[in-house]
Amino acid sequence: MSLPDTLSDRVAELAGPPEQIVMGLERMLAALAALKIPARLPMPVILVGGTNGKGSTVAYLEAFYRQAGYRVGAYTSPHLWQFAERLRLDGRLAPESLWCQQLTELADIARQIPLTYFEIATLAAVRMMLVTGVDMAILEVGLGGRLDAVNAFVPDCSVVTTVDLDHQDWLGSDRASIGREKAGIFRRGVPALYGDAEDPCASVLEAAVRADVPLQQLGRDFHIDPPSGKWSGFGQEKQVPAPSWAGPAQWANLALAVAAVSLLREKLPMPDTAISAWTLAPELPGRCQWLQPWGKDSPDLLVDVAHNPQAARQLAALLAARKGAARCHAIVGMLADKDMAGTLASLLHWVDAWHVLEITDTPRAATAAQLCDRLESMGAAAVSADASMAQALERARMTLAAGDILLCFGSFHLVKQLPMAWLQSDPA
């Protein structure tokens, strides 16, 4: 059951439901002018876009800057449990009273300009960063890049984590089209970073050349060595801590964060000691978390909000590295507008039984019948629908033993049904 969320309801009253997506910067630019908010904010700004890895890259950046003693504003989306999760000020959720104050002050503008849910959230978040005087603003792109609300602000560094298929209805049907949209956060002469080391998207590289963007690419201009934790690039070498979450992709996200703080060291100096260890550990529930909620003599739980083919391939790599002779059951729920077949395909070989849940808090959800039919048509083993997350967890826990794996993935809407205390505990 979802917790009541008065902030989300208030934003929806001003803007319409979260599912209503209207791309374009015209409304944001008009609102910024009316509110007298400059596109060039008084503090340095990092824009973080990409298909996967945005949230963890933001979390690493936030931790590094806070460890160096800076006050950081980190704006992310979507939220998992409560709307207030979208903005952290100095590592803490922005107070509901501050959100309410900003939403009240934005009501007049919202009556004059038909702003979307995400646009109002973004305006309120940035105004709170201005009011509280943060030293660094880290803004995560909501959808795409070129036409996303956060792209109304001028960055000091732009980061594109990865480019793969997702949101094709909005961004284009192929990787090249999506890459062009992601690269829309680049600015002429402004440093930019790109994280697809093994298979860089040509359209991202071409966009950087066309716009005269000094693009630095993971695997070409900077590198990270996971076994040793050595980061090298830009004539520097640094020792960095291990990622906070599992998987090879997290090393890439960590490398991007280190590269960003290195590029911006003249604006905000960053001592090596601030990035050599975690003194303020990054927090990001629901991303590649290995948990043991039932104790060490019970199955392990792997939780991830993976909802597109690239993210599912990364999950499959985690299972391949850990599964061995263990059994793996999966709890899955997805949105109907996602590439269900492409996402599920990578995991078929590793999952021995499927527990399908129907997401009930958004009209975009796939039905349990749709997901079951899709899995069965792909040859999945032991597919069944469960009435609730509690039922699926109990059935899987009673079937699996110590050393076995229960995977829970598919959507933020699904993962938030897990007990909050589980995801806020440290990974196993």
N, C-alpha and C positions, 0 to 999 in steps of 0.2 A: 504494500500500500504506500502511495506517495505521501510525503509529509506536506502539510499545507504550506504554501509559499506565497505570502502576501506581496513580496517584491515582484515576483514574476507576474502575478495578477495585475499589479499596478502598471507595469510596463505594457502588458497586453491591452489594458484599458486605454493607454495613450496611443498605442501603435497598431493594435491588431495582434493576432495569434503568432507565436514563434514560427509556425510552419509557413507563414506567408513571406516568401522570399521575393524581393524586387531588387534586381541588381542596378548599379549605377551610383555615381558620386554626386549627381546634381543636388539631391536633397541634403546630403551632408555638407556640401560646400555652402549652400544657402543658409543652413543652420549655423555653421561656423561664423559666417559673416554677421548674421543677426545677433549671435551671442558674443561677438567680438573675441572669438578664440582664434589665435593665429594658427595657420597650418604648420608653421615652424614653431614648435613648442619651446619654452625657455630651457628645458632640460634635454639632454641627449635622448634620442628615440631609436629603438631597434624594432623593426618589423620582422615578424617570423611567419613565413608562409610555407606551403608544401602540402603534399598529400598525407603523409604520416610523419610522426616525430616532432610535430610542432609543440605539443604540450610539454614533452620532456625537455626539449631544447630550451623553452622558456624557463622551466624549473631549474635547469642547470645554470642558466644566465643569472636568474634571480639569486640563487645560492651564492654564486661567486661574488656578485656585487655586494650582497649583504655581508659576506665574510670579509670583504675589504672595508666595511664600515659605512657603505652608502645606503641611503634610504631609497627603496625600490618600489615602484608601482608595476604590478604584473597583471595584465588583462588577458583573460583566456575565455574560451567557449568551446562547446557548451558546458553547462554545469552538470554535475552528477546528481547531487541531492537537492541543493538549495541555490537559488539565483545568486545569493551573495558570494558564492564561490568564484564568481567571474572576476572579482578584483581583490588582489592582495596588496595591502599597503604595509611595507616593512615586514613582510612575512605573515601578516595576520589578515583575516577577512575584513574588508571595509565594513564599518559598523552599519547596521540596518538604518539607524537614525540618519547617517550621512547619505545613504542611498535615498531615503525618503525625502530628505531636504532637496537633493538634486532633482529628483523626479517631479517634485512640486514646482520647482523653478523652471523646469522644462515644459510644463503643461501648456503654457501660452504658445511656445514655439511649435509644439506638436499639433496645436489647433490650426496653426497657419501653414505648416509644411507637413505633408503626409509621410512622416518618418516611419520606418519599419521598426520592429522589435529590436533588432540588432543595432540599428542606428541610434535609437534612444539609449540603449545600454552603453554603447560606445561613448556617446556624448557625456552621459552621466559619469562614466568611469574616468574619462580624461579630465573633466571638471574637478573631480575629487583629487586627482593627482596634482592639479594646479593648486587647489585649495590647501592641500597638505604639504606642498613643496617637496616632492620627491626629487632625488638626484638623477634617477634614471627611469625612463618609461619603456616598458617592454610590452608590445602590442601584438597579440596573436591574430593572424588573419582568420576571419570566420569562414569564408567560402571563396575559393579562387585566389584573387589577388588584385588584378587590375581594377575591378569595379567594386571591391569590398570596402566597407565603411572605414576601416582603419587606414586604407590607402589615401585617405584625404589628408593625412599628416605626413610631413616631410621627414624621412628617416635620416639618421646618421650612419646606419648600417642596415642592409636588407639581407635576410636569410631565407633561402629556399632549401628546405630539408631534402625532400624527395619529390619526384613526379611520377604518378601512376594513375590508373583509371579509377575515378570516383567522381560523383556529381556530374556525369556526362550530360545530363539534360541541361545543365547550366554552363558547363565549361568546354564542351566539345566531345566528340565521339572517340578521339584518339589521343595518344600521349603527346603528340606534337602540339595539338590545339590546347590541351590542358597546360602544357609547359609554357606556352605563350601567355596564358592568363596568369599563371603563377609568377612569371617574370615581370608582370606588370607592376610589381612593387619596387623594381629597380629605378634608380634615378641617375641621370647623367652626372658623372664625376663622383658619385657616392659609393663607397665600398660595399660590395655585395659578396655573399658566400653561397656556395651550392654544394649539397651533400651527396649526390648520386655518384659515388666513386667508380663503381663497376660498370654502370650503364648510363652515362650522362645523357640527358635529353637534348638533342641537337637544337631544338627551338629555344631552350633556355640560353645556351651558349650564343646562338645567333642574336637573340634579343639583347644580350649584353654588349656584343660587338656593335650592333646597330645604334644603340643608345650611348655608346662611349662610357660604359660602366666598368670600373676596375673590379672584375669578378675573380674571386679566388675560389678554387675548386678542391674539394677533398680528394686526395689521391694524386693530385697534380701539383698543387701549390702548398698544401699542408697535409700532414700525415699523423696517424696515431697508431701505436703498436700495442694492441690489447694485452699481450702477456706481460710486458714491462711497464705499461702505463706511461710511455714516453710520447709526448706530443712534440712535433717539430714543424716549423714553418716560419716564413718571413724573417729568416736569419736567426731564429730563436729555437731553443729546446727547453721543454718544461716537463716536470714530473707531475702527473695528474692522478687523482683518485679514481678508483674503479667506478663505473656507472652505478647508480642506485637501483636500477632495474635490470632484469635479465635480458640477454640477447645481443648478438653482434650489432644490430641496428643502434643499440644504445651507445656503443662506442662512437659511432658516427655522429650521433646527436651531441655527445659530450665534446667531440672534436670541433664541431661547429661552434659550440658555446665558447670554448677556449680561443678559437680563432677570432670570434667577435670581440671578446674583451681585449685581445691583443691588438686588433685593428684600432680600437677606440682608446688605447691607453693614454693618448695625449689629451683626450677630453676628460677621461676619468682614470687616473693612474691605478694600475692593478699590480700589487706586489706578488711575486711568485708564491709567497706563503699563503695567499688568499685562494689559490687554486690547487695547492698541493695535497690537500686533505679536506674531508667534510667536517667542518665544525658546526655548520647549520645545514643538516642534511636536506636535500631536495625532497619535496613531498608531491606526489601525484597519484592518488588512488586509482586503481583499475588499469594500470599500464604494466603489463608483463610482471605481475606480482605472483611469486610463489608463496603460498600461505599454508599453514598447518592448523586450521581452526579447530580440529578435533584432536589434536595432540600428535605426538611422534609415532604412535602405534596405529595411525589411521592414514587414509590416502591423503596425498598432497593435492592442494587446490591451486590451479593456475588460472588467473583472472586477467582478461584483457578486453578492451573495448574495440578490438579488431572488427572492422565492418567492410573491408574492401579486399581485393585479391592480394595486393602487396602486403598488407598487414597479416593476412592469413598465411602467406608464405613464410613470414617471419615467425609466426607461431609454430608452423610445421617444423621449422629448423630447431626451435626450442625443444619440441617433442622428440625429434630425431636424436638430439644430443642427450636426452635424459631417459627416454622411454625404456630401452633395452627390452627385457622380457615382461615388463610391467603392462598391465591393462590400462586403457584410457577410455573413460566415458566423457561425453561432452554435453553440456547444457547450452542450447543456442536459441536466440531470438533475434530477428532481423527486421529492418524496414523494407517494405516492398519495393521501394525505388532504388535499392542497392543491387549490385550484381551478385545475387545469391549464389548462382551456379559457380561463378568464378571464385567467389570467396570460399565456398565449401569444398571445392575440388581439391585444394592443396592439403586438406586435412583428412580426406577419406581414408587414406592408407594408415593413418595413425590412430583413428578413433574406432573403438570396438563396439560402442553402443551410443546412441543419440537420444537425448532427452530434449524434446522441442517444447518451447514455451511461447505463448502468444503475448505480445506486448499490447497493453490495453490503454496506455495513456497518450497515444498519438494516433491520428487517423492514417498516418503513413505506414503503420505496422503491417507486416505480412501476417496472415492468419496461420495458425498452427497447421491447418490442412495444407496450405500452400507450401510451407516449409517441409512437411512430411512427404508430400508428393515429390518435391524437388529432390530431396535426399534419396528417396526410394528409386526414382528414375535414374539416379546417378550410381546406383548399386551400393548405397550405404547399408551397413549392417545394423540390425536391431534398432529400428526407428520407432519411437513412441512419443506421444504427447502427454505432458503433465499439466495438471490444473493450476499449479502454483510453484514458485521457486522453492518454497519449503518442502513440497512433495518431491520435487526433482532432486534436491539435496539429500533428502532422507533416503530415497530409493538408491541413489548412487552410493551414498556412504555405507549402506547396509550390504551392497554388492561388492564394493571394492575393499582391498586390504591395504595394509601398510606397504608403501613403495609404489602402489598404483597411483594413477593421476585422474583427477576430475578437472576438466577444462570448462570454464564458463566464459563465453565470448559472444560477440555479434552486434552489440549496440550499447550505447550509454544507457538507453532505456531499460535494457535487460540487467546490466551490471549493477545499476542502482538498487535493484531488488535484493541484493545480498545485504546481510547485516552490516551496517556502517562501521561498527567496531572492528570487523574483520579487515576491511580495506585500509583502515587508518592505523593498523598495527604494522610493525616492521616486517618486510619480506623475509621469508624463511631462508 
